[in-house]
Amino acid sequence: MKEEKVPFETMIFAGVTFKVINRHEAHTIIGDLTNFNNQKIYNVFEDTWRFPDYEENPIFLLAEDDVEMDSFEMDFSTDEHPDVFILGFIFKGDLNVAKLISSYDTDNSPALIVFGKTTAVNIALFGSIHYLGGGVQCDVLMGEYNHGELFVKGDVKAWLIHSDDMLMHFERFTDVEAIINVGRPDIMICSNVEGPEGLLTIENYFPSTHKLSDIVDDAFIDYSSYEDGILGNNYHKVFKEGLSILNYDKKDQYTYADFRNQFINMVNALSETEELKEEGKIIRNIGTTIYSFIPFDYEGMKYSQISEEISNGFDIRMRALWCHDTEEITLVLEYLYEDGNPKYQWANNETAPGIEMLCVKRAALKTFEILTAEVEEEEDDEDEREYTEYDSSFSLEEFTPQFGSYKLPDDLVKLYKFQQEYGSETYSECFGLLVTNDKTGIKTWSEEEEFYNSFIEFAGANGSGSSYAYWLVDDDLNNCPIVVFGDEGGIHVVAENIRKLIHLLTLDTEISVDFDYAYFYKDDEYYSENENKEAFHEWVKKEFNLDPIETNEEADAIVDQAKEKYKKKLNDFLTKFGIEIGEEDDE
């Protein structure tokens, strides 16, 4: 790439004078930064949405000395210099911010790179790869959405680390009170373990140690969207004012001050249940997680164990054990091999310090809640309980397992929540998200494992049985195209990603699929509007700023873009498995 010129030498942002440098100069500063697997983090020449080369006047802003600010909310430009595009902010020294450090947007933001220590009351990062190389100290450190990623080296001192679908990597937790993952684990921590060749540093996903209500003030929690609650929108104003959303009066909750009595009471309560007396154990399988209560004898002593085991590629087991004979409580955090045997573990009693034991306490309390919840009666007709493309009754935990180790894109989760509110097939003709875990339909095309494991089916496409699936060309589903499997033949690329498919759905007509073609065509003479079409259009505009598609030609343009990018590659892949391609695809 030809070296870019900088439009001026210095620039003021948030009251601080930065040196303006181009991406070549930035590369000499950040190009060799590595993650905890010794892989380079930044490639400023990659020409992606993170570091695009299509913007005019792309620059980095560099602070060579320690910096103090009142508030630091990143943006791509300023009112004084609206024509520049800031790719990232680089601080060679410490960054001390009195109130808030925040990214620009969850979809895309300048990168934050700090070589020294980072200090603020609140830190909210997303939309790019961020690096804090000299440790961090704050009340709340938040990561949001899978367009972002964070690496922190050095000491971490924080009351709460909170991730909502964003990977966050930490070298060490020096003083951390609570860790909360929304949904599956996204927070990773390095640990030192004894291996065959001595001490090894390994990086593992870390489960939640608390639920939000244990440490966050109730005024900032929205319980309507997730079982443990999520942060509501009202926390933004408090962040900007440099105030805390935490409730320090909840110390007994977030320190688990009464855990011993709670655990003994839980064991006694579960031991008296009819299910335990009849079955000898209590087990619940929810999605990819197993919750259980199991009494057993070991070396002549009686134990009761409450445990949570997270599979789906995480392979984490948390066990709390009560020895009835010695009245001792043992807490165990284990990382497992694929066969279920422990790879390495941390074990101690309930009074031991260390955040590893907090996640086990959280697991025990959560498991008790699940095991004592009322169980819905099963239907007599099992066929009525099978999920189809017309069934909207499944939970997000039931929808997730078919994606294996892949993270659900935020756009797909948003669509799931919309469908839960309005119902399948009520907002776009014959479309509905579905649960399918056995790949039965895809296997009719080829029984070869490489083939059927290259797709994730997730939605019904039309009234005759065609279905939409991700084609797994990338580890990030945001970068994977959507294909349609025709019920009477034909596998075709439809959209570059899930957002493009959502845009196509605004035409409110089912896709037509045959061996040669896949296309959207709305015949105005026979068209009948879906009952929730308008609500869907308003939602798409609000969430993605996309106007509804009004013509077949607009739909064709989106499909053609996807075909131009992926059709040949898909054809080559299909022919590899002896699958015939249509006339259009053979052109």
N, C-alpha and C positions, 0 to 999 in steps of 0.2 A: 504494500500500500504506500502511495506517495505521502510523504510527511506533510501533515496539515499545518497551516500557519495559524497563529493565535491572533485574534483581532486587536488585543491590547495586552499590556504587561500585567496589570493588576485589576482586581475587581472587588467591590465591597458586597458582602452578603451577610445578613443578620448582624450588621455593625462591625464585622471583621474584614480587614483587608487581606485578600488571598492573592497569591501569585497565580497567574493564568498559564497553564501548560497544555500542550497537545497530548494526544494519546501515545506518541512515541516516547515523550518524556515520562509520562505516567508509567509506561511499561518498564522503564529502567528502575522505577521505584517500587512497583507492586507486582511486577511480572514473575518474581521468584517466590512470592508468598505461597505457603503450602498448607494443606489441611492436615489432619491427624493420621492420614495414610501416606504422607509425604508426596501428595499429588498437588500440582500447581492449581491455585484457586482461580486466578484471573488470566484471561486472554483478551486484552482490550482490542484486538484486531478481529474478533470472531464475527462481527457484523450480524449480531442478533438484536432482538429488542432490548437487550441489556446494554450493548455498546454499538448502536447502529452507525453506519457510515453514510446514511442517506439524509441525515439532518445537517442543516447549515450551521457553520461555526461550532462544531463539537469541541468541548474543552473539558479539562479537569481543573478544579480549584485546589491549590496547595497551600497549606499553612505549615511553615517550617519550624515555628516555635510553639510553646504551650499556648492554648487558647481558652479564654473564658467568655461565655455568652450568657445572656438571660434566657433565651429560648432558641432552639435550632430546629426549624421545620424545613426540610430539604425541598427544593424545587428545581425545575430545569432551567429557569431564567429569573430575571428580576424586572421590576418596572423600569429601572434605568437602562437595563440591557435585555430587552425582550427578544432580540434576534440571536442570542447564543443558545446553545443546548448543553447543559452541564451533565456530563457523563458520570461524574463522581466527585466526592470531596475527600481529600487526602490530608490527614493530620500527622505530621512526623513526631509531634510531642503529645502532651496530655490534652484531653478535651474535657473541660469542666463547664457544665451547663446547669444553670440554677433551676430551671423548670422542666422542660421537655425536649427530648431528641426524638424526631419523628421523620419517617419516610414521606414521600410525596403521595403515593397511591399504591394500593395492593397489587395492581396489574403491572406497574412500571414505576421505577423511581431511580434517581441517581444513587450510586453506591456510596456507602460510608466506609472509609478505611482509616482506622486510627492505630498508630504504632504505640502510643503511650497509653496511659490509663484513661478510661472513660467514666465520668461521674455525672449523674443527673438524678432527679427524683423519679422521673418516669422516662422510659425508653420504649418506643414503639417502632419496629422495623419490619419492612416487607418490600416486595417489588423489585429486589435486586439481590446480589450477593454482597453481604456486609461482613466486615472483618474488624474485630476489636482485639488488637494484639497485645495490649498491656494490662489486661484485666478490666473489670467493670464493677462499679458500686452504684446501687440504685435501690429504690423501693420496689418498683415493678419493671420487669423486662419482658416485653411482649413481642411475639412473632406471629404474623398472620398471613395466610394464603400461600399456596405452593409456588407462586412466582418468586418467592423470596427464600433466602437461606442465610444463616448466620454462623460465623466461626468466632469463638472467643478463646483466646489463649491467656494464661495467667490466672490470677485469683478472681473468683466471682463471689461478690457479696451482694445478696439481694433477698428481700423478703419474699418475693413471688416471681417465679419464671413461668410464663404462660404461653403456650403454643397452640394456635388454632390453625392446623394444617400447614405448618411451616417447619422445615428441618432446622434445628438449632444444635450446634456442636460446641461442647465445652471441654476444656482441658481439666479443670478441677473446680469443685464446689467448696469454697473456703468457709462461707457462712451463708447458707441458703435455707430459708424456713420452709418454703413450699414450692412444689413443682406440679403444674397442672397441664395435662394434654387434653385438648378437646377431641374426643373420639380416640383413635388409635395413637400410640406413642409416636411423637415427632421430636422429642428432646433426647439428645445423645450425650453421654459422658464418658470420658476416658478413665480407665481403671487399671491398676497394676495387679497382675495375678501371677502366681507361680506356674511356670510351664516346664516342660522337660529340659529346656535349655536355659532355665533361670527365669528372672523376672521379665514379664511381657506387659506392654501397654496395649490394651485393647479398647475399642470403642463400642459401647452398647446403647441400645434404646433404653430409656429410663421411664418406668411407669409413673403415673400420678401419685403424689404423696397425700393429696387432700382433694376435697371438692371445694368449689368456689366459696360456698357459704361458710366454710371453716375459717376463712381469713379475710375475705372481701366484705366490705360493708353491704348490707342487704339492698341498699338503694341502687346499687349498680348491677344487680343480678337479674337476668331475665330467665325465668323458669319455664317459659312456654316452648322453647326450641330444643332443649336437650335435657336428659334425665337429671344431671347435676347442675343444670343452669349454665348460661353463657353470659358474658359481659354484654350489657345493653349499650345502646348508643350514647347514653348520658355520661359515660366516663370520659369522653373526648374533652368536654369543657373543663373538667377537673384536671385532666392531664395538662392542658394548656396553662392553667393557673398555677401549676407546680404544686398542687395539693395531692394527697394520697387517697386512693380508693380503698385502702386497707382499713380494717377495724382492729386496732391493737387490743381492744377490750376482749377479743375472742381468744385470748392467750390459752385458756384451758382447752379450747377446741383444737387449735393448730399445734399445740404441744402434746396432745393426747394425754392430758394430765390424769384422766381416770380410766386409761385403757385397761389396766389389769382387772378392775371390777367389771368393766363392760365386757371384756372377753370371757371372763368366768360366767357371767350371766348369759352370754350368747351360747356358750357350750351347754349350759344347763337347759336352756330353752330348747335348743335343737335336739338334745338327748331325749326330751319328753314328747317329741312329735310322733304321731302315729306312723308317718312315713318312715322314720328312722327305725321304729320298732318292727315294722313289716319288712323293710328292704335291707336294713343293716347299714344304710348310707343314704345320703341325700345328694343328688347331682342335678345340676341344670346346665344345659348346653344352649348358649345364646350366641348366635353368630359363630365366631371363631374363638370364643372364650368359654372355659369350663369353670363353673363354680361348684364347690363340693364341701360336704361335711362328712368325715369318715372317722369312726372310732377304730382303734386297733391296739393289739398288744405287741410289745417289743421288749425283749430281754426280761421278761417276767413282770413288766410294768404296763399299766393301762394309759393310753393316750387318746386324745381327741384332736382332730386336725381340721381347721377351716382353711380352704385354699382357693386361689384364683389362678388359672393358667391361661395365658394368652398365646395362641398359636399364630397362624397366618404369616409365618416368616419371622415373627418376633421371638417366639419360643422362650417366654418368661413365665416362671412359676413363683408365686409368693405363698408361703405356708406359715400359719401360726398354729403352734402345737401346745396343748395343755397336758401336763403329766399329772394324772389324778393322784399318784402316789407321793410325789415330791412337791406337788403344787407349784411347779416351775413352768414358766411360759418361755417357749423358744420361738424366735422369729427367723425365717429363712427366705432369702432372695436367691433364686437360682436362674441361671441361663442354661438352656438345654440343647443337647444334640437333637437331630431329627428323630431319633428313635425314642426320645423322651428321657434319656439318662442325663444327669447333670454334667454340664461342661465345666462350670465353676460356680461357686456359691459364696454368699455372705450369711453368717448365722450368729445370733447373739440373743440375750434375753431382752425383755421388754423395757428395761431401764437403760439399755446401752445407747450412747449417743450415735449419731450418724444418720444421714438422710436415707441410707439403704433400708433401715428398719422402719422408717416412716411410711414407705410405700407398702410394706407388708401390713402395717396396722390399718392403713386405708383399705387394702384388699380384704382384710378380715371383716371390717365393718360393712363394706359394700356387699360382700358375699352373703353375710347374714341377712341383709335387707332383701336380697334376691331370693334366698332360700325360704324366707318366711312370707314372701308375697303370695297373694292368692293365685292359684293356678287355674287358668281358664279351662272349662270343661271341653273335652274333645268332641267334635262332631261325630255322629254315628256313621255318616257317609264320608269316608276318608277322601273320596274323589273331590268333594266340595271344598277340601282344604288345600288342594293343589293350586299353586300359583300359575296364572296364565297372564297373557298380555293384557287381559281385561280386569285384572285384580289389582286394586290400589291399597290393599289392606296390609301389605308387608311393611315392616319397620326398616329404618336405615341399617340397623345391625343385620337384618335378614337380607338386605339388598347388597351389602358390602362383600360377603365372602366370595362371590363369583369373580371378583376382581383380583383375588389372590394377594400377592405382595404389592400390587399397584395401588397407588393412592387415588381415591376418587377425585377427579377434577372438581374444583369449586363450582364451575358452571353446571356440572351434572348434579351436584348436591342441591344447588338452587332449584333446578328443574324438578328434582325429586320432591322438594318441599312444596313447590307450586302444585304438583300433581296430587300430593297428599291433601291439599286444601280444596282443590277443585274436582279431582277425580280423573281417572284414565279415560281417554277418548272423548273428553268433553271440551277440549281446547284446540285440538288439531285432528282432522279426520283420521280415525283408525290408529292413532299413535298412542302408545302407552309403555311406560317402563315396565320391565318384567324381572322376575327372579328365576334364574336357571343356572344350576350348578353342575350339570352332568355333561354338557356339550353334545347332547344326543343329536340335535339338529345339524350341528357342524360336522359331526363324525359321519353323517350320511354322504358327505363329499369326499372324505378321505379318512381312513382309520390310522394314518400315520401320525404319531404323537407330535412331531414337529409342526404339522399342519394345524391340527385342532387346537394346539396350545398357542398358536399365533393369533388367535382371535378371542375376544370377550364379547359374547352376546349380551345385550342389555335392554333391548326394547323391541316391541312389536311394530312393524312398519306399515302394514296394510291389513285389510280385512280377510285376505286369502292366506295369510300365514307367513309372509316374508318377515325378516327380522333385521334389525340394525346391530352392528358389532364394531368394536374397536379392532383395527388391525395393528398389532403390536410391533411397530417399527422403531419405537423409542421407549426408553425406561420411564418417560414422563408421558402420561396419557394426554396431556395438553398438546403434545406434538404428534399424536397418532391420528390418522385419518379414520373416517367412518365409512364402512362398507355396508352394502345391503346383500343379504342372502335371499335370493328369490325362491319362493315356494315351488315354482315350476321350472327352475333352472336359472342360471346366471348369478355371478358374483361381481358386483360393480362398486367402484368408488363413488361416493355420494357427496361427501363434504370433507374439507381439510381438517376439521376438528369439531368438537361438540357444539361450540358456539355457532359455527356455520350451519350445523344441522338445526339448532334451535331457530335460527333465522329462517331456514327453509320451512319450518313448521308453521310459520305465520301465514303462509299461503293457504293453510287450512284445507289441504287436499292430500289424500294418500298417495304414496309413490307407486308408480306402475313399474313392474319388474318382469322382464322376460329374459330369454336366453341371450338376446343380443343387446338389449337396452335397459336402462333404468332412468326414469324421468318423472317430473311432476307436471301434471296438466290439469288445470281447473276449467271445466266447461261451465260457463256462466249460466247456460240454459238449464242445467240440471243441478246447479250448486245449491246446497242447503247449509247455512251457516251453523257452526257448532255453538252450543249455548254459552260457553265460556270463552269464545274467541276474543271478544273485546277486552276481557280481563287479561287474557294472555298477551294481547298486543300491548296493553298498558304496562304489563309486567316486563316484557322484553325491552320496551323503551326505557323503563326506569332502571333495570338492572344492567343493560348492555348498550343503551343509547342507540338502538337499532330501530329504524322505521319498518313497519310491516311490509312484506313483499306483496305487491298488488297484481303482478303479471307473471305469466308463465315464462316470459323471456328473462325476467329478473332471477327466477329460480334456475333457469338453464345456465345463466352466467355463473352462479355459485357452483353448480355441479361441474361445469366445464373447467373452472379453475382447479377444482380437486382432481379431475381427470388429467389435466395437463401436467400436474405435479406428480401424480401417483399411478396413473393407468398402466404405463409400460412396466413399472416396477411390480405392480400387482399381477399383470399378465405373466411376467417371467416367473413369479412365485407360483402361480397356479399351474402353469405348464410343467413345472418341476415335479408336481405330484400327479401328472397325467390328467389334469382337469382341463376340459375343452373351454375355449374362450369364444365369445360371440363374434359376429361379423364386424360390428363396429370396433370391437377391441382388437381385431386382427388387422385393422387397416394400417 
